[in-house]
Structure formats: structure tokens, C-alpha cells
Amino acid sequence: QKEVEQNSGPLSVPEGAIASLNCTYSDRGSQSFFWYRQYSGKSPELIMFIYSNGDKEDGRFTAQLNKASQYVSLLIRDSQPSDSATYLCAVTIPPYAGGTSYGKLTFGQGTILTVHP
Amino acid sequence: KAGVTQTPRYLIKTRGQQVTLSCSPISGHRSVSWYQQTPGQGLQFLFEYFSETQRNKGNFPGRFSGRQFSNSRSEMNVSTLELGDSALYLCASSLDGGTRGYTFGSGTRLTVV
């Protein structure tokens, strides 16, 4: 089982619709959760982070975290063609005996989102 | 405020050679992490430095090494290059050790031929 899994996609939605991106993680001790957006040929860009159960909203983006279900999602409202990109879910997994978690984000494989006019 | 700067942007090297990549973090950021990104494996953590000390290391062979200088700039070195080392190498910096996420540089695209 992968540590962080995302819905495989690709996901295609019409302009103006809600895009829903999902991510599950295997380690119950995971503490911090991040969504990055990566345009083709570019580096990842942080969209949102969330630590606590519930919803966190920032403009058209809403992150949802459910630690009991080990599930984090990203909703993009009023999707625009400029939202077309690969969305990466990243998790901070606690260290195992003798290890550390400093600086390490564990990423999912990403979901390609296409918003068509 | 300048972002994370990585140099060079592109590199072509021959198998067996070594390469050094450079990363200048955002001013004031003391934590620098390195990642390798490939189509097959995605983003994989290499190592993290804070105040010139390596605090964490991923599951990469010893050919991959790094260091951080007193001004927080970091370098990554890969020795005895293999074809499989062809990848996008990304550096990311954080003010507070990543609690609010990391800011990535534009990356160095390494091609080993």
C-alpha cells in the first residue's frame, strides 16, 4: 500500500464546475497535509495546507480533512481553464524509531486536472 | 522578495561523471530540502538541511550527497552518474521547518547520456 494515494485521473471538468480531488494516506500519525499545483514544465506551487479535521477555505479552494478516514480532499469551485494542472497531495508522516521527519513531504502521484471551456 | 533560486536550469552529463547543483533559499529560510522528480516515481525526498546540519535523509544511495553553507545556500552532489539519475531536481525552502509547507525552486533538469 502506498503511503499517499490520489485518485488516478485524469480528471476533466467543464469551466465553472466544481473539481474534486481526493487523497488517502496510510499512516494514522500523519500530522500536516498540503496541496500543491504543478503546471507542465514548472515546479510545484503550494495552494493550501491543513492540520485539523474539517474544512479550510481560501478563495475558490477548499481543503477538507478527515483523520478518522485518513482522507484529505481539495475542492476547486468555479473551475477555470487556468486551473488545468497536476495537483499533488503531500503529507508529513511522523518519524519511526531513530528517524526524523524534518523537511520530508511524502507526495502522492498526482492527479491531472483539465478544465475545458 | 526573491524566491528559491536553483542553478543551473539544465544540465547534460555523461554516465560516470559527477554533478553539483546549487540552491539559494528564500532570504531568512534556514531549512532546505531536496527532491527528485521522475515520471515513474514522482517526487521523492533526498535530504534536508537546517543550519548547516543534515537532519533527514531519504532512501537514495550514497552517491547522492549535499551540504549547506552558513548563508543557508545548499548544494547537492551526485557522483558516478547513472542513466537513471536523469530527473528534475527540486530544492525547497521553509522558514519554520515546513509546518506551513515548502516553497519550491524552478528545479534543475539533469539529463544523463
Interface residues (C-beta under 8 A of the other chain):
Chain A: S32 F34 Y36 K42 S43 P44 E45 L46 F49 L88 A90 T92 G99 T100 S101 Y102 G103 K104 L105 T106 F107 G108 Q109 G110
Chain B: S31 V32 S33 G42 L43 Q44 F45 F47 E48 Y49 F50 R55 N56 G58 L90 S94 G97 G98 T99 R100 G101 Y102 T103 F104 G105 S106 G107
